[in-house]
Amino acid sequence: MNMGENCSCGSRLIVQSNIKDALIQKLIESLSSWQVGLPTDPSIRIGPMIEEAHFEKVKSYLNSGSTSGAQLVHGGRIFDKLGSGWYIEPTIFDKVTPEMSLFNEEVFGPILAVTTFDNEEEAIELVNNSAYGLAASLYTQNIRRAQRVARQIRAGTVSINGFSEGDITVPFGGYKESGFGGRDKGFEALEQYTQTKVIWYVNE
């Protein structure tokens, strides 16, 4: 979505270890058909970064991913001969740990960082091990687990078995460094435009 330059695009994939390899393979199979190029062509799935400064920032995550010990399993190429040259193909890094910048920072580009967990408690700890908390997506076949885990994820929007930013009636905003103390959309957004004043009248 928007080459990953979207505030609620997920850049971390926290996946149960026993299905990780199969899931990555499905992702690679899907991404292999994505064309990188000029966005004026309707067949193109990935266009350029918004500006050169941001392209350089996203490119730095390609370098830090490799040098920090993450495993590049798909993509990583830069199409510098195409248009502006600010093109990065969809990229997947496996074996990303919580100490790495790919795990801790907002990439805002087409790079996915894969980290594994073995049990529910570990998954929740990894999800919440972030300075950000705008949006998360949770996938499970167990609806009770979905409800239980969704309540524990510290993010402003949690979607279950899909991706959603909601609509105009649903408040949108984040926790921690993704938050500003208020919400956009929904009736909650009206609070941003409301000044509260207290007037005390003392009758002596």
C-alpha positions as CSV (number, residue, x, y, z in Angstrom):
1,M,0.0,0.0,0.0
2,N,1.6,3.2,-1.2
3,M,5.0,1.5,-1.4
4,G,4.7,1.1,2.4
5,E,4.6,4.9,2.9
6,N,1.4,4.7,4.9
7,C,1.3,5.2,8.6
8,S,-0.7,2.1,9.3
9,C,1.1,-0.3,7.0
10,G,2.6,-3.1,8.9
11,S,6.4,-3.5,8.6
12,R,6.8,-6.3,11.2
13,L,5.5,-9.8,10.7
14,I,5.4,-11.6,14.1
15,V,4.6,-15.2,13.2
16,Q,4.3,-18.5,15.0
17,S,7.6,-20.4,14.4
18,N,6.1,-23.6,13.2
19,I,4.3,-21.9,10.2
20,K,6.9,-19.3,9.5
21,D,8.7,-21.0,6.5
22,A,5.4,-21.9,4.8
23,L,4.1,-18.3,5.2
24,I,7.2,-16.7,3.9
25,Q,7.1,-19.0,0.9
26,K,3.5,-17.9,0.1
27,L,4.6,-14.3,0.5
28,I,7.5,-14.8,-1.9
29,E,5.3,-16.5,-4.5
30,S,2.8,-13.6,-4.3
31,L,5.5,-10.8,-4.4
32,S,7.2,-12.4,-7.4
33,S,4.5,-11.2,-9.7
34,W,4.6,-7.6,-8.4
35,Q,6.1,-5.3,-11.0
36,V,8.2,-2.3,-10.0
37,G,8.0,0.7,-12.3
38,L,6.3,3.9,-13.2
39,P,3.0,4.2,-11.3
40,T,1.2,5.6,-14.4
41,D,1.1,2.0,-15.7
42,P,-2.0,0.3,-14.1
43,S,-0.1,-3.1,-14.1
44,I,2.6,-1.7,-11.8
45,R,2.3,-2.6,-8.1
46,I,5.3,-0.8,-6.7
47,G,6.3,2.8,-7.6
48,P,9.0,5.1,-6.4
49,M,9.6,6.5,-2.9
50,I,8.0,10.0,-2.4
51,E,11.4,11.9,-2.4
52,E,15.1,11.2,-2.5
53,A,15.7,11.9,1.2
54,H,13.1,9.2,2.1
55,F,14.5,6.9,-0.5
56,E,17.9,7.1,1.2
57,K,16.4,6.5,4.6
58,V,14.6,3.3,3.4
59,K,17.7,2.2,1.5
60,S,19.6,2.4,4.8
61,Y,17.4,-0.2,6.3
62,L,18.4,-2.6,3.5
63,N,22.0,-2.1,4.6
64,S,21.3,-2.3,8.3
65,G,19.2,-5.4,7.9
66,S,22.0,-7.3,6.2
67,T,24.8,-6.1,8.6
68,S,22.8,-6.7,11.8
69,G,22.3,-10.4,11.1
70,A,18.9,-10.5,9.5
71,Q,18.5,-12.9,6.6
72,L,17.4,-11.4,3.2
73,V,15.0,-13.9,1.7
74,H,13.4,-11.9,-1.0
75,G,14.0,-8.6,-2.9
76,G,16.5,-6.0,-1.8
77,R,17.2,-4.6,-5.3
78,I,17.2,-0.9,-6.1
79,F,16.0,0.1,-9.6
80,D,18.2,3.2,-9.9
81,K,18.0,3.3,-13.7
82,L,14.2,3.7,-13.7
83,G,12.6,7.1,-13.6
84,S,13.8,9.1,-10.5
85,G,15.8,6.1,-9.4
86,W,14.0,6.0,-6.0
87,Y,12.6,2.5,-6.6
88,I,13.0,-0.3,-4.0
89,E,11.5,-3.7,-4.8
90,P,9.4,-5.5,-2.1
91,T,11.8,-7.0,0.4
92,I,11.6,-9.6,3.1
93,F,14.1,-10.0,6.0
94,D,13.8,-13.2,8.1
95,K,15.5,-13.8,11.5
96,V,14.8,-10.3,12.7
97,T,15.3,-9.9,16.5
98,P,14.0,-7.2,18.8
99,E,17.4,-5.5,19.1
100,M,17.5,-4.7,15.4
101,S,16.5,-1.3,13.9
102,L,14.2,-3.2,11.5
103,F,12.2,-4.3,14.4
104,N,12.2,-1.1,16.4
105,E,11.9,1.7,13.9
106,E,9.3,2.8,11.4
107,V,10.7,1.9,8.0
108,F,7.9,3.5,6.0
109,G,8.9,1.5,2.9
110,P,8.4,-1.8,1.1
111,I,10.4,-3.9,3.6
112,L,9.0,-6.6,5.8
113,A,10.8,-7.8,9.0
114,V,9.9,-11.3,10.1
115,T,10.2,-12.4,13.8
116,T,9.0,-15.6,15.3
117,F,7.3,-16.6,18.5
118,D,6.4,-19.9,20.2
119,N,3.5,-19.1,22.4
120,E,0.8,-16.5,22.9
121,E,2.5,-14.7,25.8
122,E,5.7,-14.3,23.8
123,A,3.7,-13.0,20.8
124,I,2.0,-10.3,22.8
125,E,5.3,-9.3,24.4
126,L,6.9,-8.9,21.0
127,V,4.0,-7.0,19.5
128,N,4.0,-4.5,22.4
129,N,7.8,-4.2,22.4
130,S,7.7,-1.1,20.3
131,A,7.7,2.7,20.8
132,Y,4.8,2.8,18.3
133,G,1.2,1.7,18.5
134,L,-1.0,2.9,15.7
135,A,-2.3,-0.2,14.0
136,A,-2.0,-4.0,14.1
137,S,-3.5,-7.0,12.4
138,L,-4.1,-10.3,14.2
139,Y,-4.6,-13.6,12.3
140,T,-6.0,-16.7,14.1
141,Q,-8.6,-19.4,13.7
142,N,-9.5,-19.2,17.4
143,I,-12.0,-16.4,18.0
144,R,-11.6,-16.5,21.7
145,R,-7.8,-16.1,21.3
146,A,-8.4,-13.3,18.8
147,Q,-10.5,-11.3,21.3
148,R,-8.1,-12.1,24.2
149,V,-5.0,-11.0,22.3
150,A,-6.6,-8.0,20.6
151,R,-7.4,-6.6,24.0
152,Q,-3.8,-6.8,25.1
153,I,-2.2,-5.3,22.0
154,R,-1.4,-1.7,22.7
155,A,-2.4,-0.1,19.4
156,G,-5.2,2.3,18.5
157,T,-6.6,0.0,15.8
158,V,-6.5,-3.8,15.9
159,S,-8.0,-5.8,13.0
160,I,-8.7,-9.5,13.2
161,N,-8.1,-11.7,10.1
162,G,-7.7,-8.8,7.8
163,F,-6.5,-5.2,7.4
164,S,-8.7,-2.2,8.3
165,E,-8.4,1.5,9.0
166,G,-12.1,1.6,9.7
167,D,-14.3,4.4,8.2
168,I,-15.3,7.9,9.0
169,T,-17.4,6.7,12.0
170,V,-14.6,4.9,13.8
171,P,-12.0,6.8,15.8
172,F,-8.4,6.6,14.4
173,G,-5.3,7.2,16.4
174,G,-2.4,5.5,18.2
175,Y,-0.8,4.7,21.5
176,K,2.7,5.7,22.7
177,E,4.7,7.7,20.1
178,S,2.0,7.0,17.5
179,G,-0.5,9.1,19.6
180,F,-1.1,12.7,20.1
181,G,-3.7,12.5,22.9
182,G,-6.7,12.5,20.6
183,R,-8.4,10.7,17.7
184,D,-9.4,11.5,14.2
185,K,-12.8,10.5,12.8
186,G,-15.8,9.4,14.8
187,F,-17.4,11.6,17.5
188,E,-14.1,11.4,19.4
189,A,-12.5,13.7,16.7
190,L,-14.8,16.6,17.9
191,E,-12.8,16.7,21.1
192,Q,-9.9,18.1,19.1
193,Y,-11.9,21.2,18.3
194,T,-13.4,21.7,21.7
195,Q,-11.9,24.0,24.4
196,T,-13.1,23.2,27.9
197,K,-13.4,26.1,30.3
198,V,-14.2,26.0,34.0
199,I,-15.8,29.1,35.6
200,W,-16.1,29.2,39.4
201,Y,-18.6,31.6,40.9
202,V,-18.0,32.1,44.6
203,N,-21.0,33.5,46.5
204,E,-19.6,35.0,49.6
